[in-house]
């Protein structure tokens, strides 16, 4: 075998070993991070429940998500008591968003969940809790936007693979385009609102002229 080729192979083997070592360390650090974050997230969640409309305001304070929130959504989100994001198992890439609601006239679900799951080839699948709308709700039973109209927050949250519901674009679109938009919607909840809720809560509170919501 050519000496130069042998040197390339040897260097590559050592490089692969280093990469494997650091990949394992990264996985261990991520597990440790989840372990240390868990009690703090629970503590934050308990405290947030004592602030009326905390998660509703945080969602409305996000520049992307606010575009989805209709007047009806805002009334529904007044009943939102908790927002949580949990990673899937170590062998199953993805995450689940859980929205908890107090009893309300719009639907009977105490919890709505949305799961994004990434396959080994990075293909994305989405699952969502079907919303059990009540007959008494405004527009009861119409959980998706009429053809040609843009989605509401709950339409986007309930979007799954194969859906033909319109999203923010307000027009019919291929599933791939809807999937990308629904993914961006969920990532905004996970990476922005759930990770930094005060930033968006304060943004919405200030835009409403409430001043500094933390000054008490």
N, C-alpha and C positions, 0 to 999 in steps of 0.2 A: 504493500500500500504506500502511496505517495506520502512522504514525510509531512508535507504541508497539510494534506487532508487529514492525516492522523492528528495533527496539532489542533485543527479546527474541531474535530470530533471530541477530542479531550477537553478543550475549552468549553464546548457546548454541554458536555456531560456535567462539568463542574458548575456551569451557569444554571442548568436545570435543577441541580441539587440545591443551589442557593435559592432559586425561585420557589421550590417546593417547601423549603424551610420557612421562608418568610410568608408564604401563603398559609401555612399552618399557624404561624404566630399571629397573622392577621385574623384568622378564624377564631383563635383563642381569645384575642383581644376583644373581638366583637361579642363573643359570648360573655366575657367578663363585663363589658360595657352594658349589655342588656341586664345583667344581674344587678349592677350598681344603680342603673337608671330606674329599675322597676319600683322600688319603694318611694323614690322621689316623684315619679309620675303618679303613683297612687295618692301621695300627699297633695300634689298639685291639683289632682282631680277632685279630691274632697273639698279643698279650699275653693275651687272654681264653682262648685255647686252652691256655695253660699252667696255668689254674686249673680243676681237675676240677669238672665240673658247673656251670660258671659260668652258661651260658644257661638250663639247667634251673632253677637257683635263681632267676634273674631272672624267669623266667616264673611260677614258683610264688609269687614275692613280689608279683605284681600282684593287686590285690583282685578284679578281674573275671576274669582268666584262671585264677586258682587254682580258681575254681568249676568249671572244665571238666576239670581234671587229676585223673584217676582214679589208683588205685594202679598199674594197668597202664600208663597214660600216663607216670607217674613213672619206671617201669622203662625204658620206651622212651626217654624224654628224657635218661636217663643217658648215652645214646649220641650226644646232640646235641653236635656239635663247633663249629658256627658258625651264626650267624643274621645274615642280611643283608637290607637293604631297598634296592631300586633304583627310581628313577623311570623311567617310560616315556619315550619321545621327547618333544621339545618339542611335537609336533603330536598326540600321543596321551596324553591325561591319564590318570593312574593310577599304580600301582606294583606291584612284584613282591616278595613275601617269599620268601626262599630259606633252607631249613633243611638243613644238611649233617649227615650221620650217619656214625659209624664202623660197621664191620660188626657186625651184631647178628642175633639169632635171630628177630626179629619180622617184618622185611620186607627185601627185597633192594635197595630204592632207596637209592643213596648220597645223593641229593638229592630233597627234596620242595619244589615251588614252588606258590605261590598268587598269581594275578594279578588285580587289580581294575582294570577299564578303564571310564572314564567317557566316554560318547558326547557329542556336541555338545549334545544336549538333556538332559544330566546323567543319562541312563539308565545304570544300573550293570550290568555283566556280570562274572561271576567264572569263572575257569578254575583248575583244580588238577591236580597230578600224581596219576594213579591210584596207589593204594598197592598194591604187589605183596607181599601178605602171604605168609609162608611157612607150610607145613603144620605146622611145628614150633612156631609161635608159639602162645601161650595164646589160645584162641578164634580160631585162625588162619582167615583168610578172612572174618571178620566185621568189616568195616571200618566198619559203621554201627551205631548204637545200635538195639537191638530196639524194635519199636513200643511207644510209651508210656513209654520210658525216656529220660532226658536224654542229650544228646550228651557224648562225651568230647572231649578236646583235638583228637585227630586227626580225629574226625568233623567237628568244626567247621572245621578247617583244610581239609578236603577238600570242604566244601560248595560247590556250584555252582548256577547258575540252573536252576530246574526240579526240584531235589532235593526229596524229600518226607521226608528224614531229620528226626528230631526234634532240636532244639537244646536250649538250657538249660531252656526251658520244660517239656520232657518230655512235651509233647502235640502232636498234629497241628496244623499251622498253615498259613495261606496262604503262598504263595511270597514275597509282599511282606514279611510279618513275618519270615520266615526270612532273607530278603535283608538286612533292616535289622540283624538280630542278628549275622549273619555279617560284615557290614561293620563293626559296632562291635567285634567280636572282632579283626578284622584291623587296625583303626585303633589298638586298644590295643597291639598288637605294634609297629606302626610309630611311633606318636607318643609312646608311653610307654616300653616296654621297650627298643626299639632306640635311641631318642633318649637315654634316661637309665638304662642298665642297672644301674649301681652302686646307684642309689636302691632298686631292687626286689631286687637281689641282697642288699643289706644288710638290707632289711626281712625277707626270708625267713630269712637267716642268724640275725638277732636273734631271730626268732620261734621258731627251732629251738634257741635257747640257745647259739649259737656265739660270742656276744660280737661284737666288732668284727672283721670279716673282713679289714680292711685293716691291722690292727695286727700287723705282723710285722717 
